[in-house]
Amino acid sequence: MMSWCIFFLTFVLLASSVNIRPKKLTGCPDGSHEVHCKTNPCEVTDCPAYPEANCVPNYCQGCNAVFFVDGKEVDCNEKK
């Protein structure tokens, strides 16, 4: 029983001395911080030129909705 207690205390001390949580990355390529939006930009933005497009919210430097078709970003204002 005593050896189990020593093992447990050693484990707790080692675990508490190591930062096991990953750092939060912003995901912004230019290193800027993500902004906090009241709503998901994809819920209030549409893409009339590509109604089949998938929307991905982008919170880098603003509340932006980015649309993709087959993995490629599309311009919702003009269909090519």
DATA-V445807 format. One record per pair of residues at least 12 apart in sequence whose C-alpha atoms are under 8 Angstrom apart, sorted by the first residue. I is the first residue (numbers start at 1). J is the second residue. If there is no record, write none. Layout:
<<I & J> <I & J>>
This chain:
<<27 & 60> <28 & 60> <32 & 60> <32 & 61> <33 & 60> <33 & 61> <34 & 59> <34 & 60> <34 & 61> <34 & 62> <35 & 59> <35 & 60> <35 & 61> <35 & 62> <35 & 63> <36 & 59> <36 & 63> <37 & 59> <37 & 63> <40 & 57> <40 & 63> <41 & 57> <41 & 63> <41 & 64> <41 & 65> <42 & 55> <42 & 56> <42 & 57> <42 & 64> <42 & 65> <45 & 65> <47 & 67> <47 & 76> <47 & 77> <48 & 76> <48 & 77> <49 & 75> <49 & 76> <49 & 77> <49 & 78> <49 & 79> <50 & 69> <50 & 74> <50 & 76> <50 & 79> <52 & 69> <53 & 67> <53 & 68> <53 & 69> <54 & 67> <54 & 68> <54 & 69> <55 & 67> <55 & 68> <56 & 68>>
